[in-house]
Structures are given as structure tokens and as C-alpha cells.
Amino acid sequence: MRILLGSGGFRTDDRVRNLRAHLRSHLGSIQRILFIPYALADHEKYAQTMIERGLNADYELIGIHRCADPVAAVQAAEAIYVGGGNTFRLLTALYQQGLLEPIRERVAAGVPYVGVSAGSNVACPTIMTTNDMPIVQPPTFKALGLVPFQINAHYYAGHNWIKAGDTLIEHFGETRDDRLREFHEVNDTPVVGLYEAGVLVCDGATVHLHDAPARLFRKGQEPIDVAPGAELMRYFGG
């Protein structure tokens, strides 16, 4: 399977340039990307923004919201790109449209998959390590299961600091590490804490980290930090 997963935070020129290069390498000579914008409310605006910011990497981008038959659109897609936003909204829409199994089948057949932020979350076995507010209730937290690990997108280590005027105030709510430890109190699946701008390139049995560090969380073990260039499956028994 050919899977590219981004943490998000692609807001600077350098980050956009890096993501475009990954997309060109990952997607190759295809002509069109089927874009799934269900994680945001305004699908048309989202698709247009992707094009305007160059995040389509010069491929023709077709929003699935414009397709009369979304399942048929997935079955005919040359590549599938699932955008970021609210993961609960995204997964709910994928269930409502009956798209999870068609996407799994196409990716298993070799069609490239790209996910960013929420689009990366739904590539995991579940969406249980998302940061998002549950604004809607999907039928289940089970997601596509394209990779054998969870992702915590937009990951950062340490405590939160809030800027109030010119003053930085420490926020004593749970850190990301606290939340992921809680996940492993009741779940076994390893988690990749993927810093912003980080990209995972999954090709067959290997998963390589690019452009940003990551922190790996495994049940019953201390987290470990890995640098760009690392192959991650060796840490997960792959």
C-alpha cells in the first residue's frame, strides 16, 4: 500500500514546498486527485483553498462533494486525498456515505492515499488519539485501519503556555503525553506523536519519518523520540 500521512500545520512557504515535493513523489504520473473535504463544513471553499495554496501539487483536484455517487468516485479514483479538520465530523461523514470499505479496497489495490491531520487520524485503526472536540457522534471510533498504529497529529511535548497580553501563563491541564498515557491504560496500539509539518511515508512494510521529529508511545514502555529519516515499524515489532 502507498500511504502518505501528514500531521498538518502546513502554513509556511517552506512547509508547503516540502509537502508538495512529497505529493509529487508519492503520486507520480497520475492526473487527478479525489479530494475528501468532509472534515470541514464548507466543502467547496475547502477544495478551492487547497488549489489556491498549491496543496494539490499541480494535480487536478476533484472534490468528492461534487460527485453524484461518492462510492463510484472512490472506486474510479487515481488517488485519494483526505483533508484535515474535525475528525469526528470526517469519520461520521465517511460512515454516512458508505466510503470506508471502498477506500480500504482501493488502497489495498495500490491506489495512493494521502491524509493530513484528521485525514491521517482516520487512516489509523481508530480515531481515539485525535485532539478534536466530538461535535458529532460517529457510529463507532473504528476507522480505516490502513496502518497498524495510532497518530496524534499536531503533537508537541511538554506543558502548555498561554499568552495573555505580554505575559506567558502556564496552563496546568493535561499534556499530550498525559493523554496518550491514559490511552495506553486501556489500549495496546502504539501511537506516533507527529510534530507539525511531519510526514510519514508508508510503503509496504516500512514507514519512514520526514521533515519533523516524532515521539513514539508504546504500552508499558517509556516514550522515545525519533528524528527525521527514521524507519518506525522496527520500533513497533514490524
Backbone as numpy.savetxt, mean C-alpha at the origin, in Angstrom:
# Nx Ny Nz CAx CAy CAz Cx Cy Cz
4.46 -13.54 -9.04 3.62 -12.34 -9.04 4.50 -11.09 -9.04
4.02 -10.05 -9.68 4.75 -8.79 -9.80 3.98 -7.72 -9.03
4.53 -7.34 -7.88 3.81 -6.46 -6.97 4.74 -5.34 -6.52
4.26 -4.10 -6.61 4.99 -2.93 -6.14 4.13 -2.22 -5.11
4.64 -2.05 -3.90 3.88 -1.46 -2.82 4.62 -0.26 -2.25
3.95 0.89 -2.21 4.54 2.11 -1.69 3.87 2.54 -0.40
4.66 3.14 0.50 4.12 3.61 1.77 3.25 4.84 1.61
3.54 5.66 0.61 2.87 6.94 0.46 3.82 8.07 0.81
3.27 9.28 0.88 4.10 10.45 1.15 4.88 10.90 -0.07
4.37 10.58 -1.27 5.07 10.96 -2.50 4.68 12.38 -2.88
5.16 13.34 -2.08 4.76 14.74 -2.25 5.87 15.62 -2.78
7.12 15.22 -2.66 8.22 16.05 -3.14 8.61 15.62 -4.56
9.30 16.51 -5.26 9.72 16.19 -6.63 10.61 14.95 -6.66
11.53 14.84 -5.71 12.44 13.69 -5.69 11.67 12.39 -5.47
10.71 12.42 -4.57 9.94 11.21 -4.29 9.07 10.81 -5.48
8.47 11.79 -6.13 7.68 11.49 -7.33 8.58 10.91 -8.42
9.76 11.50 -8.59 10.70 11.01 -9.60 11.09 9.56 -9.32
11.35 9.24 -8.07 11.72 7.87 -7.71 10.58 6.90 -7.97
9.36 7.30 -7.58 8.22 6.42 -7.80 7.98 6.20 -9.28
8.08 7.24 -10.08 7.90 7.09 -11.53 8.91 6.09 -12.10
10.14 6.17 -11.64 11.16 5.23 -12.13 10.81 3.80 -11.76
10.32 3.60 -10.53 9.89 2.26 -10.13 8.72 1.78 -10.99
7.78 2.67 -11.26 6.62 2.29 -12.07 7.04 1.90 -13.48
7.95 2.66 -14.07 8.40 2.34 -15.43 9.09 0.98 -15.45
9.91 0.71 -14.45 10.60 -0.57 -14.39 9.62 -1.71 -14.14
8.66 -1.48 -13.26 7.71 -2.52 -12.85 6.70 -2.84 -13.95
6.23 -1.81 -14.64 5.14 -2.00 -15.60 5.63 -2.26 -17.01
6.84 -1.82 -17.32 7.42 -2.15 -18.61 6.67 -1.57 -19.79
6.39 -2.41 -20.78 5.88 -1.95 -22.07 4.37 -1.94 -22.18
3.66 -2.05 -21.07 2.20 -1.98 -21.15 1.78 -0.58 -21.62
0.52 -0.45 -22.00 0.01 0.83 -22.48 -0.89 1.52 -21.45
-1.69 0.73 -20.72 -2.74 1.31 -19.88 -2.70 0.73 -18.46
-3.02 1.59 -17.51 -3.16 1.20 -16.11 -4.63 1.33 -15.73
-5.18 0.30 -15.11 -6.50 0.41 -14.50 -6.32 0.94 -13.09
-6.84 2.14 -12.84 -6.66 2.81 -11.55 -7.91 2.65 -10.70
-7.73 2.22 -9.45 -8.84 2.01 -8.53 -8.78 3.10 -7.46
-9.68 4.11 -7.54 -9.61 5.28 -6.66 -10.57 5.21 -5.48
-11.04 4.02 -5.13 -12.13 3.88 -4.16 -11.78 4.34 -2.75
-10.51 4.57 -2.45 -10.13 4.98 -1.10 -10.47 6.44 -0.80
-10.77 7.23 -1.83 -11.20 8.62 -1.66 -12.63 8.77 -2.17
-13.28 9.85 -1.75 -14.69 10.05 -2.10 -14.88 10.50 -3.54
-14.02 11.41 -4.02 -14.16 11.97 -5.37 -13.26 11.21 -6.33
-13.81 10.20 -6.98 -13.00 9.32 -7.82 -12.44 10.03 -9.04
-13.24 10.86 -9.68 -12.79 11.54 -10.89 -11.66 12.52 -10.57
-11.83 13.29 -9.50 -10.78 14.24 -9.11 -9.49 13.50 -8.78
-9.61 12.37 -8.12 -8.44 11.58 -7.74 -7.69 11.12 -8.98
-8.41 10.58 -9.95 -7.76 10.11 -11.17 -7.07 11.26 -11.91
-7.73 12.41 -11.98 -7.14 13.56 -12.65 -5.89 14.05 -11.92
-5.93 14.04 -10.59 -4.77 14.46 -9.81 -3.58 13.54 -10.06
-3.84 12.25 -10.18 -2.77 11.30 -10.47 -2.06 11.67 -11.77
-2.84 12.01 -12.78 -2.27 12.37 -14.08 -1.52 13.69 -13.99
-2.14 14.69 -13.36 -1.53 16.01 -13.27 -0.21 15.98 -12.52
-0.09 15.12 -11.52 1.15 15.04 -10.73 2.16 14.08 -11.34
1.81 13.46 -12.45 2.73 12.56 -13.12 2.85 11.20 -12.48
1.92 10.86 -11.59 2.00 9.59 -10.88 1.47 8.42 -11.70
1.06 8.70 -12.92 0.75 7.62 -13.87 1.97 7.21 -14.67
3.09 7.91 -14.46 4.37 7.59 -15.13 4.23 7.55 -16.65
3.36 8.40 -17.18 3.15 8.56 -18.63 2.38 7.40 -19.28
1.88 6.47 -18.48 0.96 5.46 -19.03 -0.44 6.06 -19.10
-1.28 5.52 -19.97 -2.68 5.91 -19.98 -3.34 5.37 -18.72
-3.99 6.25 -17.98 -4.61 5.86 -16.72 -6.12 5.87 -16.88
-6.76 4.74 -16.64 -8.20 4.58 -16.79 -8.80 4.34 -15.41
-9.65 5.24 -14.95 -10.30 5.05 -13.66 -11.39 3.99 -13.74
-11.38 3.06 -12.82 -12.36 1.98 -12.85 -13.77 2.51 -12.62
-13.90 3.68 -11.99 -15.21 4.28 -11.76 -15.90 4.66 -13.06
-15.14 4.76 -14.14 -15.72 5.07 -15.45 -16.15 3.82 -16.22
-15.85 2.66 -15.69 -16.12 1.40 -16.39 -17.51 0.89 -16.00
-18.30 0.54 -17.00 -19.65 0.04 -16.75 -19.64 -1.27 -15.97
-18.62 -2.09 -16.20 -18.50 -3.39 -15.54 -17.13 -3.48 -14.89
-17.02 -3.13 -13.59 -15.71 -3.13 -12.94 -15.01 -4.50 -12.95
-15.77 -5.57 -12.80 -15.15 -6.90 -12.82 -14.52 -7.18 -14.18
-15.25 -6.86 -15.25 -14.71 -7.06 -16.60 -13.49 -6.18 -16.82
-13.50 -4.97 -16.24 -12.34 -4.09 -16.38 -11.10 -4.70 -15.73
-11.27 -5.29 -14.56 -10.14 -5.97 -13.90 -9.67 -7.15 -14.73
-10.61 -7.92 -15.26 -10.25 -9.11 -16.03 -9.51 -8.77 -17.32
-9.71 -7.55 -17.82 -9.04 -7.14 -19.06 -7.83 -6.25 -18.81
-7.52 -5.94 -17.56 -6.49 -4.95 -17.25 -5.09 -5.45 -17.59
-4.28 -4.53 -18.11 -2.85 -4.81 -18.30 -2.07 -4.64 -17.01
-2.53 -3.73 -16.15 -1.91 -3.49 -14.85 -2.98 -2.88 -13.95
-2.84 -3.11 -12.66 -3.82 -2.64 -11.67 -3.09 -1.77 -10.66
-3.60 -0.55 -10.47 -3.00 0.42 -9.55 -4.08 0.83 -8.55
-3.86 0.55 -7.27 -4.84 0.87 -6.23 -4.28 2.02 -5.40
-4.98 3.14 -5.42 -4.48 4.35 -4.78 -4.77 4.40 -3.29
-4.16 5.39 -2.63 -4.27 5.56 -1.20 -5.48 6.39 -0.79
-5.67 6.47 0.51 -6.82 7.15 1.09 -7.24 6.41 2.33
-8.55 6.21 2.51 -9.04 5.49 3.68 -9.17 4.01 3.37
-8.44 3.19 4.12 -8.38 1.76 3.84 -9.72 1.08 4.08
-10.48 1.53 5.08 -11.79 0.93 5.34 -12.76 1.22 4.19
-12.73 2.44 3.69 -13.57 2.78 2.55 -13.18 1.96 1.32
-11.87 1.82 1.10 -11.37 1.07 -0.05 -11.80 -0.39 0.01
-11.54 -1.05 1.13 -11.87 -2.47 1.22 -13.37 -2.70 1.11
-14.16 -1.82 1.72 -15.62 -1.94 1.61 -16.05 -1.88 0.15
-15.51 -0.94 -0.61 -15.87 -0.81 -2.02 -15.42 -2.03 -2.82
-14.25 -2.56 -2.53 -13.78 -3.76 -3.24 -14.73 -4.93 -3.01
-15.23 -5.07 -1.78 -16.22 -6.12 -1.51 -17.54 -5.83 -2.22
-17.99 -4.58 -2.16 -19.27 -4.23 -2.79 -19.24 -4.49 -4.29
-18.12 -4.23 -4.93 -17.99 -4.41 -6.37 -17.59 -5.84 -6.76
-17.33 -6.69 -5.78 -16.95 -8.07 -6.08 -15.61 -8.19 -6.76
-14.62 -7.37 -6.32 -13.36 -7.28 -7.05 -12.20 -8.04 -6.42
-12.34 -8.52 -5.20 -11.17 -9.12 -4.56 -10.69 -10.36 -5.29
-11.58 -11.29 -5.58 -11.14 -12.51 -6.26 -10.66 -12.24 -7.68
-11.35 -11.39 -8.48 -10.82 -11.06 -9.80 -9.42 -10.44 -9.75
-9.16 -9.57 -8.78 -7.82 -8.99 -8.66 -6.81 -10.07 -8.31
-7.14 -10.92 -7.35 -6.22 -12.02 -6.99 -5.89 -12.87 -8.21
-6.90 -13.21 -8.98 -6.69 -14.08 -10.14 -5.79 -13.42 -11.17
-6.01 -12.12 -11.42 -5.20 -11.43 -12.42 -3.75 -11.30 -11.97
-3.55 -10.98 -10.69 -2.18 -10.84 -10.19 -1.49 -12.20 -10.20
-2.20 -13.26 -9.84 -1.62 -14.61 -9.89 -1.25 -15.00 -11.31
-1.95 -14.43 -12.29 -1.67 -14.72 -13.70 -0.53 -13.88 -14.26
0.03 -12.98 -13.43 1.18 -12.20 -13.86 0.92 -10.75 -14.15
-0.33 -10.28 -13.99 -0.63 -8.87 -14.21 -0.01 -8.04 -13.09
0.75 -6.99 -13.40 1.39 -6.20 -12.34 0.37 -5.50 -11.45
0.66 -5.49 -10.16 -0.16 -4.80 -9.17 0.69 -3.69 -8.55
0.09 -2.51 -8.43 0.72 -1.39 -7.73 -0.25 -0.93 -6.65
0.25 -0.78 -5.44 -0.56 -0.23 -4.36 0.23 0.83 -3.63
-0.44 1.91 -3.25 0.19 2.96 -2.46 -0.66 3.21 -1.23
-0.03 3.22 -0.06 -0.70 3.50 1.21 -1.88 2.53 1.40
-3.12 2.99 1.32 -4.26 2.08 1.46 -4.21 0.97 0.43
-3.72 1.28 -0.76 -3.58 0.26 -1.80 -2.55 -0.79 -1.46
-1.57 -0.43 -0.61 -0.63 -1.41 -0.08 -1.27 -2.22 1.05
-2.04 -1.53 1.89 -2.70 -2.23 2.99 -3.59 -3.37 2.50
-4.35 -3.13 1.44 -5.28 -4.17 0.98 -4.56 -5.30 0.25
-3.28 -5.12 -0.08 -2.50 -6.23 -0.65 -2.09 -7.24 0.41
-2.24 -6.88 1.68 -1.83 -7.72 2.80 -2.92 -8.74 3.14
-2.63 -9.69 4.03 -3.67 -10.64 4.42 -4.90 -9.98 5.03
-4.70 -8.92 5.82 -5.80 -8.17 6.41 -5.44 -6.68 6.39
-6.41 -5.84 6.80 -6.13 -4.40 6.93 -5.93 -4.03 8.40
-5.57 -4.99 9.24 -5.54 -4.78 10.68 -4.40 -3.90 11.16
-3.45 -3.55 10.29 -2.35 -2.67 10.70 -2.40 -1.32 9.99
-3.57 -0.95 9.48 -3.73 0.39 8.92 -3.78 1.43 10.04
-3.49 2.67 9.68 -3.60 3.79 10.62 -4.95 4.49 10.54
-5.81 4.09 9.62 -6.97 4.89 9.24 -8.13 4.75 10.22
-8.98 5.78 10.22 -10.20 5.75 11.02 -11.24 4.87 10.33
-11.94 4.01 11.07 -12.93 3.13 10.45 -14.24 3.86 10.16
-14.24 4.66 9.10 -15.41 5.48 8.77 -16.55 4.67 8.18
-16.24 3.48 7.68 -17.25 2.53 7.23 -16.81 1.15 7.71
-17.75 0.19 7.70 -17.44 -1.14 8.19 -17.46 -2.14 7.05
-16.29 -2.65 6.65 -16.26 -3.68 5.61 -16.82 -4.99 6.16
-17.20 -5.91 5.29 -17.74 -7.19 5.76 -16.76 -7.95 6.65
-15.48 -7.78 6.40 -14.41 -8.44 7.15 -13.15 -7.62 6.96
-12.17 -7.81 7.83 -10.87 -7.17 7.65 -9.98 -7.93 6.67
-10.40 -9.11 6.23 -9.59 -9.89 5.30 -9.46 -9.15 3.98
-8.23 -9.10 3.46 -7.96 -8.35 2.23 -7.46 -9.29 1.14
-6.66 -8.77 0.21 -6.27 -9.56 -0.96 -5.30 -10.69 -0.64
-4.43 -10.49 0.34 -3.47 -11.53 0.67 -2.46 -11.81 -0.43
-2.04 -10.76 -1.13 -1.05 -10.94 -2.20 0.35 -11.14 -1.65
0.60 -10.66 -0.44 1.89 -10.84 0.23 1.64 -11.49 1.58
2.63 -12.19 2.15 2.41 -12.93 3.40 2.73 -12.15 4.66
2.72 -10.83 4.57 3.01 -9.99 5.73 2.07 -8.80 5.73
2.00 -8.13 6.87 1.23 -6.90 7.00 2.14 -5.70 6.73
1.53 -4.58 6.39 2.25 -3.32 6.22 1.63 -2.27 7.13
2.48 -1.50 7.81 2.05 -0.27 8.45 2.64 0.87 7.64
1.81 1.49 6.82 2.26 2.56 5.92 2.48 3.85 6.70
3.28 4.75 6.14 3.60 6.04 6.76 4.22 5.82 8.15
4.95 4.73 8.30 5.51 4.39 9.61 6.54 5.44 10.05
6.60 5.68 11.33 7.69 6.45 11.92 7.95 5.90 13.31
9.20 5.97 13.74 9.58 5.46 15.05 9.48 6.57 16.10
9.38 6.18 17.34 9.44 7.14 18.43 8.10 7.76 18.77
8.15 8.77 19.65 6.95 9.43 20.15 6.51 10.53 19.18
5.27 10.96 19.36 4.71 12.04 18.55 4.94 13.38 19.24
5.27 14.37 18.43 5.38 15.74 18.91 4.44 16.61 18.09
3.70 17.46 18.78 2.71 18.32 18.13 3.20 19.76 18.21
3.13 20.47 17.07 3.54 21.87 17.06 2.34 22.74 17.35
2.39 23.48 18.46 1.36 24.42 18.84 1.97 25.81 18.82
1.70 26.58 17.75 2.41 27.84 17.57 3.87 27.56 17.30
4.75 28.11 18.12 6.18 27.85 17.97 6.69 26.80 18.96
5.77 26.17 19.66 6.15 25.23 20.71 5.88 23.79 20.28
6.84 22.91 20.55 6.64 21.48 20.33 6.22 20.83 21.64
5.09 20.13 21.59 4.54 19.48 22.77 4.50 17.98 22.53
5.05 17.22 23.47 5.04 15.77 23.31 3.62 15.23 23.52
3.21 14.37 22.61 1.91 13.71 22.70 2.13 12.31 23.27
1.40 11.97 24.32 1.67 10.73 25.04 0.73 9.60 24.65
0.09 9.71 23.50 -0.69 8.59 22.99 0.23 7.47 22.52
-0.38 6.38 22.09 0.40 5.22 21.67 1.28 5.54 20.47
2.48 4.99 20.49 3.34 5.07 19.32 2.97 3.97 18.33
3.51 4.06 17.13 3.29 2.98 16.16 3.80 1.65 16.70
4.96 1.68 17.36 5.51 0.44 17.90 4.57 -0.15 18.95
3.97 0.71 19.79 3.01 0.22 20.78 1.85 -0.50 20.10
1.32 0.11 19.07 0.16 -0.47 18.38 0.50 -1.78 17.69
1.69 -1.86 17.13 2.07 -3.09 16.44 2.41 -4.20 17.44
2.90 -3.84 18.63 3.05 -4.84 19.69 1.69 -5.39 20.10
0.70 -4.52 20.19 -0.66 -4.98 20.49 -1.17 -5.95 19.43
-0.89 -5.64 18.17 -1.29 -6.54 17.09 -0.72 -7.92 17.31
0.55 -7.99 17.71 1.20 -9.29 17.89 0.84 -9.97 19.21
0.13 -9.28 20.08 -0.41 -9.97 21.26 -1.48 -10.98 20.88
-2.12 -10.76 19.74 -3.23 -11.66 19.33 -3.10 -12.17 17.90
-2.05 -11.76 17.17 -1.86 -12.18 15.78 -0.41 -12.58 15.56
-0.18 -13.43 14.57 1.16 -13.96 14.30 1.85 -13.35 13.08
1.10 -12.73 12.18 1.65 -12.30 10.90 2.70 -11.20 11.10
3.88 -11.32 10.47 4.88 -10.26 10.59 4.41 -8.97 9.94
4.99 -7.86 10.37 4.59 -6.53 9.90 5.82 -5.76 9.42
5.68 -5.10 8.28 6.69 -4.17 7.78 6.23 -2.76 8.10
6.96 -2.08 9.00 6.73 -0.66 9.22 7.49 0.11 8.15
6.74 0.61 7.16 7.36 1.19 5.96 7.35 2.71 6.05
8.53 3.29 6.17 8.65 4.75 6.25 8.13 5.40 4.96
7.72 6.66 5.08 7.21 7.38 3.91 8.25 7.40 2.79
7.74 7.25 1.57 8.53 7.18 0.34 9.15 5.81 0.13
9.02 4.91 1.10 9.54 3.56 0.93 8.74 2.76 -0.08
9.42 1.88 -0.79 8.80 1.05 -1.82 9.27 -0.39 -1.63
8.34 -1.32 -1.74 8.65 -2.75 -1.74 8.41 -3.30 -3.14
9.41 -3.95 -3.69 9.28 -4.60 -5.00 9.26 -6.10 -4.76
8.12 -6.71 -5.02 7.89 -8.13 -4.76 7.88 -8.86 -6.10
8.82 -9.76 -6.27 8.95 -10.49 -7.53 9.15 -11.96 -7.20
8.09 -12.73 -7.33 8.19 -14.13 -6.96 8.34 -14.28 -5.46
9.42 -14.91 -5.03 9.63 -15.19 -3.60 10.47 -14.13 -2.90
10.87 -13.07 -3.60 11.72 -12.05 -3.00 10.97 -10.73 -2.84
11.34 -9.99 -1.81 10.76 -8.67 -1.55 11.92 -7.73 -1.22
12.19 -6.78 -2.09 13.30 -5.84 -1.88 12.78 -4.46 -1.49
13.47 -3.86 -0.53 13.13 -2.55 0.00 13.93 -1.48 -0.73
13.23 -0.39 -1.10 13.89 0.70 -1.82 13.51 2.05 -1.20
14.44 3.00 -1.28 14.21 4.43 -1.11 14.00 4.92 0.32
13.74 4.06 1.27 13.56 4.46 2.67 13.78 3.24 3.56
14.09 3.46 4.83 14.25 2.32 5.73 12.90 1.69 6.07
12.96 0.59 6.79 11.76 -0.05 7.33 12.11 -0.66 8.67
11.10 -0.86 9.49 11.26 -1.60 10.75 10.38 -2.84 10.67
10.97 -3.98 10.97 10.28 -5.26 10.86 9.86 -5.74 12.25
8.60 -6.14 12.34 8.02 -6.61 13.60 7.62 -8.07 13.45
8.13 -8.90 14.36 7.82 -10.33 14.35 7.39 -10.74 15.75
6.36 -11.54 15.81 5.80 -11.93 17.11 6.87 -12.59 17.99
6.97 -12.11 19.23 7.89 -12.69 20.18 9.34 -12.29 20.01
9.62 -11.34 19.09 10.99 -10.90 18.85 11.07 -9.38 18.89
12.25 -8.87 19.13 12.45 -7.43 19.10 12.39 -6.93 17.66
11.85 -5.73 17.44 11.85 -5.17 16.07 13.28 -4.99 15.57
13.44 -5.08 14.26 14.75 -4.82 13.66 14.60 -3.79 12.56
15.59 -2.94 12.42 15.60 -1.91 11.38 16.42 -2.40 10.20
15.89 -2.17 9.00 16.58 -2.59 7.78 16.71 -1.38 6.86
17.77 -1.38 6.08 18.09 -0.27 5.19 17.61 -0.56 3.78
17.46 0.49 2.96 17.13 0.27 1.55 18.11 -0.69 0.90
17.59 -1.55 0.05 18.40 -2.58 -0.60 18.23 -3.95 0.03
17.65 -4.00 1.24 17.49 -5.27 1.94 16.44 -6.14 1.26
16.66 -7.46 1.34 15.65 -8.43 0.92 14.95 -8.90 2.19
13.62 -8.75 2.24 12.91 -8.89 3.51 12.46 -10.30 3.83
12.20 -11.14 2.84 11.62 -12.45 3.14 12.56 -13.32 3.96
13.85 -13.06 3.89 14.78 -13.87 4.68 14.58 -13.65 6.18
14.01 -12.48 6.54 13.70 -12.23 7.95 12.40 -12.89 8.38
11.59 -13.27 7.40 10.27 -13.84 7.70 10.22 -15.34 7.42
11.38 -15.94 7.24 11.40 -17.37 6.97 11.14 -17.73 5.53
11.19 -16.69 4.61 10.96 -16.94 3.19 12.24 -17.20 2.45
